[in-house]
């Protein structure tokens, strides 16, 4: 059982983008929150722009926003509502490490391994959420998944490639090895626009 009071508990996760070598990953610490909010923390720490659909797969069960994932799809089994499930609902009672999957952009099919590493006591004077560390820049949106990303990098590495000019102009300067945890923390705290309020 958790030995840290719920109000002082901070959850630590390591998020690793699957299929990429060397790995692109982030380590974050967050307060107890909904899965929908965890989605937001993953987006902002990784460097995604929340431009596509997403879902979690936890113990083989899909979790997501029913309004986004299955609106009008009455033949499909609706997901568990990620706006109603909190971290404390999915983390094992003994606090042991626990893995699940986060998928973003069903076209590019970006799958992330989400590892719950444990609960920590919040430090006095420290604001949360925060990105503790990580490595390498997030792939550009709509690059074509793992395969498209590898081709994109190969093209950028070869100025003689026939598509070098096009790829260089497509997303502007791109530094695949760059990552700034402080900047990621700033984005996590800024959060994402609430699309429900924008409709």
C-alpha positions in Angstrom: 0.0 0.0 0.0 1.1 3.6 -0.5 2.8 5.1 2.5 2.6 8.7 1.2 -0.6 10.7 1.9 -2.6 11.2 -1.2 -2.3 15.0 -1.0 1.5 14.8 -1.0 1.8 12.0 -3.6 3.5 12.6 -6.9 3.4 10.0 -9.6 6.5 9.4 -11.7 6.3 8.0 -15.2 8.8 7.3 -17.9 7.4 7.7 -21.4 9.3 6.1 -24.3 8.3 6.3 -28.0 8.3 2.8 -29.4 10.2 1.7 -32.4 12.8 4.5 -32.4 16.6 4.0 -31.9 18.2 5.7 -30.1 15.2 6.1 -27.9 13.1 9.3 -27.5 11.9 9.4 -23.9 10.7 11.6 -21.0 10.5 11.2 -17.3 7.7 13.2 -15.7 6.3 13.8 -12.2 2.6 14.7 -11.9 -0.1 15.1 -9.2 -3.0 12.6 -9.2 -5.1 13.5 -12.3 -7.4 12.0 -14.8 -6.1 10.0 -17.8 -7.3 12.8 -20.0 -5.0 15.2 -18.1 -2.1 12.6 -18.3 -2.6 12.6 -22.1 -2.1 16.4 -21.9 1.1 15.9 -19.8 2.4 13.4 -22.3 1.7 15.6 -25.3 3.4 18.7 -23.8 6.4 16.9 -22.4 7.0 14.9 -25.6 6.5 17.9 -27.9 3.4 16.8 -29.8 0.7 19.3 -30.7 -2.5 17.4 -29.9 -3.5 17.5 -33.6 -4.8 13.9 -33.7 -6.8 11.3 -31.8 -5.3 9.3 -28.9 -6.1 6.4 -26.6 -4.7 4.5 -23.7 -4.5 0.7 -23.6 -4.4 -0.5 -20.0 -4.5 -4.2 -19.2 -5.9 -4.7 -22.7 -8.8 -2.2 -22.2 -9.1 0.9 -24.3 -9.4 4.2 -22.4 -10.2 7.5 -24.1 -12.6 10.3 -24.6 -15.9 8.7 -26.0 -16.9 11.9 -27.6 -13.8 11.9 -29.7 -13.1 8.2 -30.3 -16.5 6.6 -30.9 -19.0 9.4 -31.6 -21.4 7.9 -34.2 -19.7 4.5 -34.0 -22.5 2.6 -32.2 -21.3 -0.8 -33.4 -18.0 -0.3 -31.6 -17.4 -1.0 -27.9 -17.0 2.5 -26.3 -13.8 3.1 -24.4 -13.6 3.6 -20.7 -14.0 7.3 -20.2 -10.6 8.8 -19.6 -12.2 12.0 -18.1 -13.5 9.9 -15.2 -10.5 7.6 -14.5 -7.8 8.9 -12.3 -4.2 7.7 -11.8 -5.0 6.3 -8.4 -7.7 4.2 -10.1 -5.2 2.4 -12.4 -2.0 2.2 -10.3 -1.5 -1.1 -8.4 -2.4 -0.8 -4.7 1.1 -2.0 -3.8 2.6 0.9 -5.7 4.8 -1.4 -7.8 5.9 -0.6 -11.3 3.2 -0.8 -13.9 3.2 -0.5 -17.7 0.5 0.6 -20.2 0.4 2.0 -23.7 -0.5 5.4 -25.0 -1.2 5.7 -28.7 -1.3 9.0 -30.6 -2.3 9.7 -34.2 -3.9 6.6 -35.5 -2.5 7.3 -39.0 1.2 7.7 -38.0 0.5 5.2 -35.2 2.8 6.5 -32.6 2.8 4.1 -29.7 4.4 5.1 -26.3 5.4 2.8 -23.5 4.3 4.4 -20.3 6.0 3.0 -17.2 4.8 4.0 -13.8 8.1 4.1 -11.8 6.6 4.8 -8.4 5.2 7.4 -6.0 7.3 10.2 -4.5 6.6 12.6 -1.7 6.2 16.2 -3.1 9.1 18.4 -2.4 8.4 21.7 -0.6 8.6 24.7 -2.9 8.6 22.5 -6.1 5.8 23.1 -8.6 4.2 20.2 -10.5 3.8 18.9 -13.1 7.4 18.7 -14.2 9.7 17.0 -16.7 12.7 15.7 -14.8 14.7 14.5 -17.7 14.6 13.1 -21.2 16.4 12.6 -24.5 16.0 13.6 -28.1 13.4 15.7 -29.9 9.9 14.6 -30.7 9.4 13.6 -34.4 7.6 16.2 -36.5 3.8 15.8 -36.7 2.5 14.0 -39.8 6.0 12.7 -40.8 4.6 9.2 -41.5 5.2 7.2 -38.4 8.4 5.3 -37.5 9.3 4.6 -41.1 8.6 8.1 -42.4 10.6 9.5 -39.5 13.6 7.4 -40.3 13.4 8.4 -44.0 13.1 12.1 -42.9 16.3 11.9 -40.8 18.2 10.1 -43.6 17.2 12.9 -46.0 18.2 15.6 -43.7 21.6 14.0 -43.1 22.3 14.0 -46.9 22.3 17.5 -48.5 22.8 15.8 -51.9 19.5 14.0 -51.5 17.0 15.0 -54.2 14.4 15.8 -51.5 16.7 17.6 -49.1 15.4 21.1 -50.0 11.8 20.0 -49.6 12.3 18.3 -46.3 14.4 21.1 -44.9 11.7 23.6 -45.8 8.8 21.4 -44.6 9.2 21.8 -40.9 12.1 24.3 -40.7 15.2 23.6 -38.6 15.1 20.3 -36.8 17.6 19.0 -34.3 16.8 15.4 -33.5 19.3 15.2 -30.6 18.0 18.3 -28.8 15.9 18.2 -25.7 15.3 20.8 -22.9 13.6 19.5 -19.8 13.1 23.0 -18.4 11.3 24.0 -21.7 9.2 20.8 -21.5 8.2 21.6 -17.9 7.1 25.1 -19.0 4.9 23.5 -21.7 3.5 21.0 -19.3 2.4 23.8 -16.9 1.0 25.9 -19.7 -1.1 23.0 -20.8 -3.2 22.6 -23.9 -6.2 24.7 -25.0 -9.6 23.2 -23.9 -11.2 22.3 -27.2 -14.5 21.8 -25.5 -14.6 25.5 -24.6 -13.6 26.5 -28.1 -16.6 24.8 -29.9 
